[in-house]
Amino acid sequence: MKVLRLRRLISVLILGLFAGVNAKGADNTYPWNPSDLVPPAQLNNQLAAVKQGKIVLIHVGFAVMYRMGHIPGSQYAGPAAKPDGLAALKKLVANVPRNHQIIIYCGCCPWADCPNIRPAFRVLKEMGFSNLKILDIPDRLSNDWTAKGYAIVKGE
């Protein structure tokens, strides 16, 4: 129980550091369509394809969140709200064929407040990725993935 409280405290502190992103007028619209979303149950059933490299799964959030728990097989790019994170994302996918399936996720907070998912989606679309999807976790990873009993890897 103490670990869960500590994780929640860390999440709140991280979000507090980035709360100014939306407070300063960041775009809260969703640049994706419903067809761009992958339900958690579907991705959970496709984790073998992620492991085999048929799907590139990328975490575009904060390093501390990735270390606290991420989806097996996901690669860490960095927070897409930061120029360094976007540069790391671009580098990570530089040699990926533009028609290869990519699924991105953050999970730090509800999408309305998330500083990472929109810029990651936009930059990958601008790079020409035609099979780009977002893991449908509109609240947070802990509620929309972990609480459903899907696998999580800690550390790394």
N, C-alpha and C positions, 0 to 999 in steps of 0.2 A: 504494500500500500504506500509506503514511504517513497518507493521508486516511482510510482505513478504520479504522486504529488510533485516530486522533484522534476519529472519530465514536463508536467503541466506548467510548473513555474518557469522552467527554461523556455518553453514555447511562448509563454506570455512575455518574458523578457525579450526574446528575439523579435516578437511581433511589435513590442514597444519601440524597439530600435528602428523599425521600418514603418511605423504607423504614419509618419509624415509623408510617405509616398502618396497615399490616397488623399490625405488631408490637403495636399498641395495641388489637387485637381487632376490626379492621374485618371486615365480613361477607365471607367468601370464597365464598359460595354463588353460583350462577349464576341470576339472576332471569329468564332467558330459556329458551325451549324450543329444541330442535334446529331446529324449523321457522322460528325467528327468525333463523337464520344464513344468510348469503349466501356461497357459496364464492368464493374469489378469481377463479377462471376465469370464473365467471358475471358478476361485476362488471366484470372486464376486458372482457368482450364487451358490456357495457352502458354503457361510458364515453361513447358518443355520446348516449345518453339522459340522462346526467348533464349533458353539455354543453348539451343542449337544454332542461334544466330539468325533465325528466320525472321525474327522481330527484334528490332533494336529498342530497348526500353531505357529511357533516360530520366533521371531525377534532376529537376531544374531548380531545386530549392537550396536551402541553407545546409552547410556541411554538418552542423550539429544535429539537425533533423535527420540527415542521411545516416549518421553514425548511431543515432538513437533507434532507428529502425527503418529499413528500406525493403522494397520488394526484391525477392531473389532474382538475380540476373540483371538487375538494373545497374546502369552505369551512372556515375556522378559527373555532372557537367559544371555545377556551380549555380549560384543564384542568378537567374536571368534578369533580375532587377538591376544588376550591376554590370558595367561594361566588361569587367574581367570575366564574369559568368557567361555573358553572351559570346565573348571571344572564345572561351573554353568550349561552349556548345558548338560553335562553328567549327572549331578544330576537331572536335569529337566526331562530327558527321561529314567532314570534308571529303572523305573517300567512300562514303556510302552512296550507292546508286540512288538517283532521285526518285525512283519508283519503289524502293524498298520500304517495307512498313516500319514506321517509327511511332512509338507511343511515348508521350511525355507525361510527367506528373510532378506535382510539388507536394501538396498535402499539408502545408504549414498552417493554413487557416482557410476560412470560407473564401470561395472564388471572388466574392464581391470585394474582399480586402487583400487578396493575394497579389503581391507585387511581381511575381515570377512567371506565372503561367501565360499571361497575355504576351509579354515580350518574347518568350521562347516560341510560342506558336507563330507569332508574326514573323520572326526572323527565319524560322524554318520554311514557312510558306514563301517568303521572299527569296530564299535559296532554291526554290523550285521543287520541294518535296511534295509529291502528289499523293502519297499514301500516308499522310500524317494524321495521327489520332491523339486524343487526350483521354487519359484514364478518368472516368466519370467519378470524381471524388469532390463534389461541390462543397462539402463541409470541411473535412480534414482526414488525413490518412488514418488516424486512430479510430475515427467513427465509421468511415466508409470502406475501410479495408480490414484493419486489424480486428475490430470488434466483430466482424463477420467470420473470424476464425481463419482468415487467409494467412499464408506464411509471411514471416518477417525475418530479416537478417539484421542482427545488431553488430555494430562495430564497422570495421573496414574504413 
